[in-house]
Structures are given as structure tokens and as C-alpha cells.
Amino acid sequence: MIRCQHDIAEQAHDKKGLEAPRDLRRPLFRLGFDDLIAREGRRLARLRTPEQLRAAVARLGGELRREDAPRLTAWVEAQFGTAIARQAGLAVGPPRLTLAS
């Protein structure tokens, strides 16, 4: 009887049952920028509209490491231009004005 009470008390303090199950669709480790471009670069280069680009970046954003997000933004800006990157919802810097000398 003492053992049963001990087991009940142990189960009451066990936090394993309270943990939420891991979402199996999310990867354990996030990809780096180079790995992501190697895997998805061709598909991203074929996109034509800002809406398609927005959907692709949203889908891939969960797989990319946070520190590589600015590299993805810079790559999209170099491939498609600042205007399309801004329309796709990426955090592009303010417009730069240059004067001809």
C-alpha cells in the first residue's frame, strides 16, 4: 500500500505527461542559408509574382535559422529587386538614394 501511494505521488509530480507533443512536421534542426538555397534555389528562381514569393518565403521561413534570415532577404532582393522583395513582405531596408556625380 505504501508503494502504491508513492507511485501515485510520483505520477502527480511527473511533468512528462504535461509536455506537448513535438510537431512532427517541423524539423529538429533548422537549415542554414546555403543548404536552403541548394535545396530550394531553382524553385525560388522560377517564381514570378510577389504573392508566390511571399508564400514561398513564409513556407521556408520556419525551416531557416534565425541568423540566416537577413541573408535570405538579401538574396531575394538581389534576385528579384527591392520593390518585389518589399511587396513580398520581406524586411527590406529603406530606399537608398544616390546622386550622380
The 8 nearest C-alpha neighbors of each residue, nearest first, counted from 0:
[[1, 3, 2, 4, 5, 6, 7, 8],
 [2, 0, 4, 3, 5, 6, 7, 8],
 [1, 3, 5, 0, 4, 6, 7, 8],
 [4, 2, 6, 0, 5, 1, 7, 8],
 [3, 5, 7, 1, 6, 2, 8, 0],
 [4, 6, 2, 8, 3, 7, 9, 1],
 [7, 5, 9, 3, 4, 8, 10, 2],
 [6, 8, 4, 10, 9, 5, 3, 11],
 [7, 9, 11, 5, 6, 10, 4, 12],
 [10, 8, 6, 12, 11, 7, 5, 13],
 [9, 11, 13, 7, 12, 8, 6, 14],
 [10, 12, 8, 9, 13, 7, 14, 6],
 [13, 11, 9, 10, 14, 8, 7, 15],
 [12, 14, 10, 11, 15, 9, 16, 17],
 [15, 13, 17, 16, 12, 18, 11, 10],
 [14, 16, 17, 18, 13, 19, 12, 10],
 [15, 17, 14, 18, 13, 19, 10, 20],
 [18, 16, 14, 15, 19, 13, 20, 12],
 [19, 17, 15, 16, 20, 14, 21, 13],
 [18, 20, 21, 17, 16, 15, 22, 14],
 [21, 19, 18, 22, 23, 17, 16, 15],
 [22, 20, 23, 19, 25, 24, 18, 27],
 [21, 23, 24, 25, 20, 26, 19, 27],
 [24, 22, 25, 21, 26, 20, 27, 19],
 [23, 25, 22, 26, 21, 27, 62, 61],
 [26, 24, 23, 22, 27, 62, 61, 21],
 [25, 27, 28, 29, 24, 62, 23, 22],
 [28, 26, 25, 29, 23, 21, 24, 62],
 [29, 27, 26, 30, 62, 64, 25, 63],
 [28, 30, 62, 64, 63, 26, 27, 31],
 [31, 29, 63, 62, 64, 34, 35, 28],
 [30, 32, 34, 33, 64, 63, 35, 67],
 [31, 33, 35, 34, 67, 36, 30, 63],
 [34, 32, 36, 35, 31, 37, 30, 38],
 [35, 33, 37, 31, 32, 36, 30, 38],
 [34, 36, 32, 38, 37, 33, 39, 30],
 [37, 35, 40, 39, 33, 38, 34, 32],
 [38, 36, 34, 35, 40, 39, 33, 41],
 [37, 39, 35, 36, 40, 34, 41, 42],
 [38, 40, 36, 42, 41, 35, 37, 43],
 [41, 39, 36, 43, 42, 37, 38, 44],
 [42, 40, 44, 43, 39, 45, 38, 36],
 [41, 43, 39, 45, 40, 44, 46, 38],
 [42, 44, 40, 45, 41, 46, 39, 52],
 [43, 45, 41, 42, 46, 40, 78, 47],
 [46, 44, 42, 43, 47, 41, 40, 52],
 [47, 45, 43, 44, 51, 48, 52, 42],
 [46, 48, 45, 51, 49, 52, 44, 50],
 [47, 49, 51, 50, 46, 52, 83, 87],
 [48, 50, 87, 52, 51, 83, 86, 53],
 [51, 49, 53, 52, 48, 87, 54, 86],
 [52, 50, 54, 48, 53, 49, 55, 46],
 [51, 53, 49, 55, 50, 54, 87, 56],
 [52, 54, 87, 50, 56, 51, 55, 49],
 [55, 53, 57, 51, 52, 56, 58, 50],
 [56, 54, 58, 52, 57, 53, 59, 51],
 [55, 57, 59, 53, 58, 54, 60, 52],
 [58, 56, 60, 54, 55, 59, 53, 61],
 [59, 57, 55, 56, 60, 54, 61, 62],
 [58, 60, 56, 62, 61, 57, 55, 63],
 [61, 59, 57, 63, 62, 56, 58, 68],
 [62, 60, 59, 63, 58, 57, 25, 29],
 [61, 63, 29, 59, 60, 30, 64, 26],
 [64, 62, 30, 60, 29, 61, 31, 65],
 [65, 63, 29, 67, 66, 31, 30, 62],
 [66, 64, 67, 68, 63, 69, 60, 29],
 [65, 67, 64, 68, 69, 70, 63, 31],
 [68, 66, 70, 65, 64, 69, 32, 31],
 [67, 69, 71, 70, 65, 66, 72, 64],
 [70, 68, 72, 71, 67, 73, 66, 90],
 [71, 69, 73, 67, 68, 72, 74, 32],
 [72, 70, 74, 68, 69, 73, 75, 67],
 [71, 73, 69, 75, 70, 74, 76, 68],
 [72, 74, 76, 70, 71, 75, 77, 69],
 [75, 73, 71, 77, 76, 72, 70, 78],
 [76, 74, 78, 72, 77, 73, 79, 71],
 [75, 77, 80, 73, 81, 74, 79, 84],
 [78, 76, 74, 75, 80, 79, 73, 81],
 [79, 77, 75, 76, 80, 74, 44, 73],
 [80, 78, 76, 75, 77, 83, 84, 81],
 [81, 79, 76, 82, 77, 83, 78, 84],
 [80, 82, 76, 84, 83, 85, 79, 91],
 [81, 83, 85, 84, 80, 86, 79, 76],
 [84, 82, 86, 85, 81, 80, 49, 87],
 [85, 83, 87, 81, 86, 82, 76, 89],
 [84, 86, 82, 88, 87, 83, 89, 91],
 [87, 85, 83, 88, 84, 49, 82, 89],
 [88, 86, 53, 49, 84, 85, 89, 52],
 [89, 87, 85, 86, 53, 90, 84, 91],
 [90, 88, 85, 84, 91, 87, 72, 86],
 [91, 89, 92, 88, 85, 72, 84, 69],
 [90, 92, 89, 85, 93, 84, 72, 81],
 [91, 93, 94, 90, 95, 81, 85, 89],
 [92, 94, 95, 91, 90, 96, 81, 85],
 [95, 93, 92, 96, 81, 91, 82, 97],
 [96, 94, 93, 97, 92, 98, 81, 91],
 [95, 97, 94, 98, 93, 99, 92, 100],
 [98, 96, 95, 99, 100, 94, 93, 92],
 [97, 99, 100, 96, 95, 94, 93, 81],
 [98, 100, 97, 96, 95, 94, 93, 81],
 [99, 98, 97, 96, 95, 94, 93, 81]]
